[in-house]
Amino acid sequence: FALTSVPRSCGHSCTMVNFTIPMLRAIMDRPKQIRNMSVIAHVDHGKSTLTDSLVAAAGIIAMATAGDQRLTDTRADEAERGITIKSTGISLYNEISQEEISDDRMPKDSEGREFLINLIDSPGHVDFSAEVTAALRITDGALVVVDSIDGVSVQTETVLRQALAERIKPVLAINKLDRGFLELQLDSESMYSNFTKHVENVNVTISTYHDSAMGEDLQVYPEKGTVAFSAGLHGWAFTIPQFARIYAKKFGVSVDKMTERLWGENYFVAAEKKWSSESEASHRAFNMFILDPIGKVIQCCMNDQMDKLQKMLTSLNVTMKKDDLELRAKPLMKRVMQAWLPAHKALLEMMICHLPSPHAAQRYRAELLYTGPADDATCSGIRNCDPNAPLCLYVSKMVPGADKGRFIAFGRVFSGTITSGVKVRIMGPNYVPGQKGDLNIKSIQRIVIFMGRRQDPVESVPVGNTCGMVGVDQFLVKTGTICSAEDAFPMKDMKFSVSPVVRCAVEPKNPQDLPKLVEGLKRLAKSDPMVIITIEESGEHIVAGAGELHMEICLKDLQDDFMNGAPLKISDPVVSYRETVT
């Protein structure tokens, strides 16, 4: 059952990680070593591509294919259209070496160097923002990806606002740097001014919507290491503290001092060997010490200046394999940049040092998520992240299982431990405490961990982790709470930022397919957090979705997957007209 990993070589910079399910299960018991995070961004800003570098770092796919493979796009139509439609969960186990994060920079509450990262890659289209909400509910941190050329777009703000409403801590990745170097051939100063603009825009959104209950300042700062600069397609990234550690030795100053100098209005005049706070743009420390060397390496690769490149690599002490050095142009650039500035190092450091563990995050999220009194056993179990407290688990979405028509409930344990075969209370969204409506007391058949395209069964899952449950789909439609204590209240329902307004009427071409349609619509309602299915007085079946793309995907799923290809008659989409805002 061990995950086989492709042996790969990128010199001395990374070890081969080969983790087994028992190792993963062992680390799940240490909530301080877990990071639950989602990747959010505007459409086509490079979320799935960037996620690939992290997946490759854990040894699940080969480094050479990272960026092209997009492992988290699991459906055929996702690969075909090049967009993410459903959010996908994947658990990654990483051991961090002393070189990557030294002891003094490790998070204060961490116990050891192994970390488990439960990552959820979410879609960027407005139509699928319900998927983003579902992903955000069960994570504690968010990696916001922004295109370095396009900047902060409409959807970036929407998803960031959703994240802050759920009390989730953001970190920023400015992606697609390779476009600036290759496609647009920008000079360093204009790239720097683009970056400052994007960071400011993100911070404006954060300061507008942030929740004071979270205490600390949530804004992102490049000099504090909460902003990474990356090129997901070529698998390289860096943070300013990373470069500061290289230069601090050279200049003989402390790393913190160097970090501050590498961003903002700090200039180094080489002729006088002096730092000053004003000078011409070409002397700006960020341009001079970070962007120019990267630009030079990229130029040497693209122009086949091998001798020059060899010298540079020696001075950076990057060792490359012979086969890699025989490549030319872009493939060569990708290998060189991956060996020098591997993306996973920068991103992992940012996640581990700056995103909260469930242990820290559930303190301030407990009262926001739980509808009951703040002092009952379940709520204090959520607050203290206690594996022995009464069970409380929130199911945020249903994932289609391997068997036709069955679903795996995907959610996160907020308190206690969930074990297969134990009877639990399954509360639907309409459950009212003290009444029997929308409540089922049943046992859970199996529990699985999600690994992108496949699921691996485990006996139990403790607090702070995400997991899938088999056999719950008969009792829940889309979302719900699973508890063990009789006096437990359900978790708050999710608020979506879009509402289903586009409506289509569906009917089968052959009347004898009507029972198939009714059954198919039930399954469709389960598979998507947003779709609403109603029956009009005239007997028409109406499917309502968030937009045309959303409707198209839903109806395709209905016809191909849930009805085994029975032909349907679908009316034109209609947007209902209302007199007032309801």
Steps between C-alpha positions, in 0.01 A plus 500: 500500500802725515480787258761433238690809414692562185872516579613840394814698506548867543846496644540533873207729558226254578470159656272234364188487710320172505227496759260225592144524631601387855752787514230739393262358759761537777553869435124563498503461877717811538277796419785750543678343202203528264421780256161504329507739210320582179638662187275783382526743209341655194443266205818408308744654744673166545363325811514139380837554335650638819348216704692256279835612643380416851369162388833427330689594818317225687610251235160430346590618150839552336660845527554508124127491427394738778312792351379312191322215671247687720434198721214671684291537182352152525208508256528454125320826421729690739807387308331573169386854584809576709293625794430361845132417556489307828727567795734206564662402829845347532707418810874558483759387752821704515810478713676832525879493523712730714626683186150586386367639829749544783390438861467868588249554216280197572149586628509528880239231564640236262614162631744355250583549135233291328198684369175385344348740253137444405470702186183581308528637149190704422351637174527865400187554290221710650260222405673255733552727798282266708785247471736764639272564799486127568879478486549803724269372773725202571839675477678752724734673258481613140766543236376786283652482152525819292623529141805730496378665177119507543510585869211485746179424309132492589496138605818538707316750716187284521685188617719702736189655652347154544820381670509790743132453585585141604795631708769350282852634492629589151851486354574626149678348202572728205506251213606490134828690543632328188256708293671818615844369410423321173177613342489870589876552559429750778784676677553437871355831615166456323475146641571634848233768467251236377573287807458788745169586334370142533609472863329831579176395328489174692567682825221751433253211465635331813482811716146575376353163588714361777349379826635662816451174694802356320721745685822530303553708189396283206654711226776345288852644481778379269766585759327287764489199269123490450533573127665255261594572140458201272476356151277195539542367148879478536486396864711770665422754772671710762425711805704800609629336824636218284723741304583693816656186650731468199605867504522543878817285503649700215437838659565376852174637643211326679234329287221722638686817407572367152134398453383856564754638254392274214156661466377856487702818467846356560778554249854367482756713321765252387763762414502635858396167657239687702129462577279803454129569515487681166677446172421402143272203431776271374658508847186383681600202714206281393581554131873474539531197726191299405347582163824567307670169589179311411475696174862421414461127563182491289670694219802266495268200475293648221801625299706179539789676676616183669844616621352803671224285650753247633689779680180634652389157617837438663483831687143416614628149588224331304605165358319377192495158338668450162174405327333819623781717368451357153149649485452838334275806534188460718553139622853597608369810676239295683760252632748773599242710681355191673844402625580852620167624637263202536141620539406260778769634734372856489136396522547244777699745708227758459225253594678350796624826650207728425182293479332384823471137609148373587607526863549877467224573248209325672540730802372800309279310254298298756233758582460592135437140391296356785134594545466373859612652833870589523556298817358155418723194457497505120591869470785476748617190310510710182676786675768283660533270198458202731505147349324353806210747505155414352515460122408794279556483125377729224423351159562774246434314174428166335755341268384240245635158603626210290158329501247660268264727685668477842673791664777543755431775753807727522550698818722594788509381860475807727489315831549142623594203280287328238520119489338271246213283623405726793145638517480879454231766469480629143332842494384655174480874436135517614558336837373693801659402835253310718286380206523184294469647149800461267686287755629145442685282747710266290847350493767597248608215273850608395734795534745600226776757450496691171811486286401695189374230263478215750380429851676291764301342787592563868347385828453838667580868444573737791422870539637757255508275193292470187355163401231329296219281635323222314137421575388846614372610161157345553428733793651831390424696184796740476634608837445407862651444843594165653511492881512245778368696803122510535499865606722611209382777269568499125773716339397818319391456141719649228414832341558509125604818323301418186146373466353263241314725256534326162220246458443223244209261461599139429291207380595161354459445124348157567224515763608162643825665617311717751592292810866518385474878480351531850778281640764687299381837627525376860862403439575829326366690801746308717804541279501880483472733801318766299238337274134530595246262350128576512181366342265766361122480528489400133711193588819628337832420667702819542877502556641830630871585494734796545585573137507360149827311542376354827174389338682347204724290727206396721280391211789312339558316830128428527477354153827304486567390857176501693267378223739269312472700181118507464417792263343814652302795365640814656332840470695821447637648822271763654592758764194568712389862511416650837339834584708557811822374650406199711 
